[in-house]
Amino acid sequence: MTKKAVLNIKGNKITVNGVYKFLEQYDAWKKKCTSISSKRMMSEGRKIRKPRENKKVGTVDTRSGQPHPANLYLQLEQHVTSNYRRDNSPNKGTTGTFRLLADIDEFMEDFKDVGIMTEEHREDLEKFQKDINEFAEPNSTLNPRNITFKSPKKYDSKGNNLGTKDDMEVYYGHYANDWFSKKYPKAKKAPKEWYSKSKNSANPPLAQALFGRGDLVKIGLKDVIDIAVAELDKAIESIELAVRRPSRLSRFKSIRKHVFGLLNNKDMFRKGGKPNLSKMAASFAGLRFTIEGTKKDSKKYLSDKRAIAYIGNLDVVPAAEIKYFTLQTFGQQAMSSLIVEIVGKGKSKKLRWGEYLNLTGLKVPEVEQDNVKKSWIEYLWS
C-alpha cells in the first residue's frame, strides 16, 4: 500500500501519493561528496614551502593563490571558475557546475518551504536536467571525464621521457596515471577507472559527483535530478480546498452539475424562490469533485490546475495530476456568489415548479409579477 503524505498549505490540505524521495537523495549525495577529501581525490593543489607573492608557508593553494577546495563537493562547486580553471582551459570561468550547484541548492531550500512539486519547479528541474546532460556530452569542454593531461609515450622506470619533448600522448580524466606514478614514486597512483587514453571513458571524482557509477560516488547529481523530474508527476490524491474565491469553482463541470441539482430540488428553497443558502452550502460536505481537463489537453488541464490554486489562494500551481478535490465548509455568501456565477449575473432562472430564483445579483422578471397580479384581479371580479 502506497504511503500518503498530507501537507497543509495556506489552509488547504493536500494529500500526495507517497513521499518525495529526491530531497533525501540530494542531502545524501551532498553529504557523500563533502565526506570525500581532496587528499582522497588526489587533488590537493600545491604546497608553498617558501614565502612568495604574499603566500604563507604551508598554505595549500592553486595557481591563483586561493585556498584549495577541501573536498569533492567544494571542488565541484569551483569547477572551471575563474579562480580555479587550468591555464590551458578553453573555458573562460563564467560557466561550469558552480552556477548549476548554486541554483540547485537554492531550489532544494525553496522546496522545503513549498512542500509540493509545482509547475515552477518543473521549469527549474527540466533546466537542471538539460544542463547536466550538456555537461555529459562528448565534446563538452565542461565534461570532467575529458579533462586533458599529457605524458610521454615512452618512458623508463623512473618516468624519464625516452622520446622527444613533442613525443607525448594525451590522456583524460585524472593526472595520476601510470607515468605519473613512475615519475613521482612517493605520490599515489589513481585507480585505473579515473583516467583513460580514450575520450569519454574516464570516471574521475568530479565525473562521479555528477554522473555517479564510480568507486567513490555511486549515485550522482544527475541521478538525483532525474528522480526529482520523475517525481514531478507523483499524483496528488486530493486537495481539500479552503474556498476563498468561490465564483471560480463555476468552471468545473462536476461543481456545475451539483449546483444545478440543488436548483432543481424544491427542498432547498423557501417561499418565493429564495434558496436556503446554508443548506445548499452544507450539501458539498464530503463530496469529491474532478478536474475535467486531461493530460492530452495539457493547456486546458494546466488552466484548471491554476484555477484550483487561485480558489485556494495557494500561490503555487501543483505540477502533478490532481485526482479529485473536496471543499472545506463555506458560508452563505460564498454559496450565493457561486450560484450567481453559474446562472449568470443579471440573468433570470426559472425554477421547475414555476417560481424564479430570487437571489441578489439575479433578475426576477417584472412581467411575470404583473401577470400574477392581473390573474388575481380577474379572479375577484369574475
Residue pairs with C-beta under 8 A, 6 or more apart in sequence:
2 17
2 18
3 18
3 19
4 15
4 16
4 17
4 18
4 237
5 15
5 16
5 18
5 19
6 13
6 14
6 15
6 16
7 13
7 14
7 15
7 16
7 115
7 116
8 14
9 114
9 115
9 116
9 314
9 316
10 242
10 312
10 313
10 314
10 315
11 242
11 312
11 313
11 328
12 239
12 240
12 241
12 242
12 312
12 314
13 239
13 240
14 115
14 116
14 236
14 238
14 239
14 240
14 318
15 236
15 237
15 238
15 239
15 240
16 116
16 234
16 235
16 236
16 237
16 320
17 234
17 235
17 236
17 237
18 234
20 111
20 117
20 231
20 234
21 227
21 231
22 224
22 225
22 227
22 228
22 231
23 108
23 111
23 112
25 219
25 223
25 224
25 227
26 104
26 108
26 224
26 228
28 219
29 217
29 219
29 220
29 221
29 223
29 224
30 73
32 217
33 71
33 72
33 73
33 76
33 209
33 217
34 71
34 72
34 73
34 74
35 71
36 71
36 72
36 73
36 205
36 216
36 217
37 70
37 71
37 72
38 44
38 45
38 68
38 69
38 70
38 71
38 72
38 75
40 216
41 72
41 75
41 205
41 216
42 174
42 175
42 176
42 187
42 188
42 190
43 68
43 75
43 205
44 60
44 68
45 60
45 61
45 62
45 68
46 60
46 61
46 62
47 58
47 59
47 60
48 55
48 56
48 57
48 58
48 59
48 60
48 61
49 57
49 58
50 57
51 57
53 65
54 65
55 61
55 65
59 67
60 67
60 68
61 67
61 68
62 68
62 83
62 84
63 87
64 83
64 84
66 83
66 84
69 75
69 77
69 78
69 84
72 205
72 206
72 209
72 216
72 217
73 209
75 205
75 206
76 97
76 98
76 101
76 206
76 209
76 210
77 97
77 98
77 101
78 84
78 98
79 96
79 97
79 98
79 142
79 144
79 206
80 89
80 91
80 93
80 95
80 96
80 97
80 98
80 142
81 93
81 96
81 98
82 92
82 93
82 94
83 93
85 91
85 93
86 147
88 148
89 141
90 141
91 141
91 142
95 142
96 142
97 135
97 142
97 210
100 128
100 131
100 132
103 124
103 128
104 128
104 221
104 225
107 121
107 124
107 125
107 128
111 117
111 121
114 121
114 316
116 236
116 316
116 318
116 319
116 320
117 231
117 232
117 234
117 318
117 319
117 320
118 316
118 317
118 318
118 319
119 302
119 305
119 316
119 317
119 318
119 319
120 316
120 317
121 232
121 319
122 232
122 319
125 225
125 228
125 229
125 232
126 229
128 225
129 222
129 225
129 226
129 229
132 210
132 221
132 222
132 225
133 222
134 140
134 142
135 142
135 143
135 144
135 210
136 143
136 210
136 211
136 222
137 143
138 146
138 199
138 200
140 146
143 200
143 207
144 173
144 204
144 206
144 207
144 210
145 172
145 173
145 199
145 200
145 201
145 202
145 203
145 204
145 207
146 172
146 173
146 199
146 200
146 202
147 172
147 173
147 174
147 204
147 206
148 170
148 171
148 172
149 170
149 171
149 172
149 174
149 175
149 177
149 195
150 168
150 169
150 170
150 171
151 168
151 169
151 171
151 177
151 179
151 180
152 159
152 161
152 162
152 163
152 167
152 168
152 169
152 179
153 163
153 167
153 168
153 169
154 161
154 162
154 163
154 167
155 161
155 162
155 179
155 182
155 183
156 162
156 182
157 182
158 182
158 183
159 179
159 180
159 182
159 183
159 184
160 183
161 167
169 197
170 197
171 177
171 195
171 196
171 197
171 202
172 195
172 196
172 197
172 198
172 199
172 200
172 201
172 202
173 194
173 195
173 196
173 202
173 203
173 204
173 207
174 190
174 194
174 195
174 202
174 204
174 205
175 190
175 195
176 187
176 188
176 189
176 190
176 194
176 195
177 189
177 190
177 195
178 189
180 187
180 189
181 187
181 188
181 189
190 204
191 215
193 202
193 203
193 214
193 215
194 202
194 203
194 204
194 205
195 202
195 204
196 202
203 211
203 213
203 214
205 214
205 216
205 217
207 214
208 214
208 215
208 216
208 217
208 220
209 217
209 220
209 221
210 220
210 221
210 222
211 220
211 221
211 222
212 218
212 219
212 220
212 222
212 223
213 220
232 319
232 320
233 319
233 320
233 321
234 320
235 320
235 321
235 323
236 318
236 320
236 321
236 322
236 323
237 323
237 324
238 288
238 322
238 323
238 324
238 325
238 326
239 308
239 312
239 318
239 322
239 325
239 326
240 325
240 326
240 327
240 328
241 308
241 311
241 312
241 325
241 326
241 327
241 328
242 312
242 313
242 328
243 249
243 311
243 312
243 327
243 328
243 330
243 334
244 311
244 312
244 313
245 310
245 311
245 313
246 311
246 330
246 334
246 335
246 337
246 338
246 341
247 337
247 338
247 340
247 341
248 307
248 310
248 311
249 255
249 311
249 327
249 338
249 341
250 256
250 259
250 338
250 341
250 342
251 304
251 307
252 289
252 290
252 291
252 292
252 304
252 307
253 292
254 289
254 290
254 292
255 289
255 338
256 342
258 283
258 284
258 287
258 289
259 338
259 339
259 342
260 342
262 268
262 275
262 280
262 283
263 275
263 339
263 349
263 351
263 357
264 351
264 352
266 351
266 352
266 353
268 275
268 276
268 279
268 280
268 283
269 275
269 276
269 351
269 355
270 276
272 355
272 358
273 351
273 355
273 356
273 357
273 358
273 364
274 358
274 359
275 335
275 339
275 357
275 358
275 359
277 331
277 332
277 335
277 336
278 331
278 332
278 335
280 335
280 339
281 329
281 330
281 331
281 332
281 334
281 335
282 329
284 327
284 330
285 327
285 329
286 326
287 326
287 327
288 324
288 325
288 326
289 324
289 325
289 326
289 327
290 323
290 324
290 325
291 301
291 304
291 305
291 308
291 322
291 324
291 325
292 300
292 304
293 300
293 301
293 302
293 303
293 304
293 305
294 300
294 301
295 301
295 321
302 317
305 317
305 318
305 322
306 317
308 314
308 318
308 322
308 325
309 315
309 316
309 317
309 318
336 359
336 360
336 361
339 357
339 359
339 362
340 359
340 360
340 361
340 362
343 349
343 357
343 362
345 361
345 362
346 361
346 362
346 363
347 362
347 363
348 356
348 357
348 362
348 363
348 364
348 365
349 356
349 357
349 362
350 356
350 357
351 357
356 364
356 365
356 368
357 364
358 364
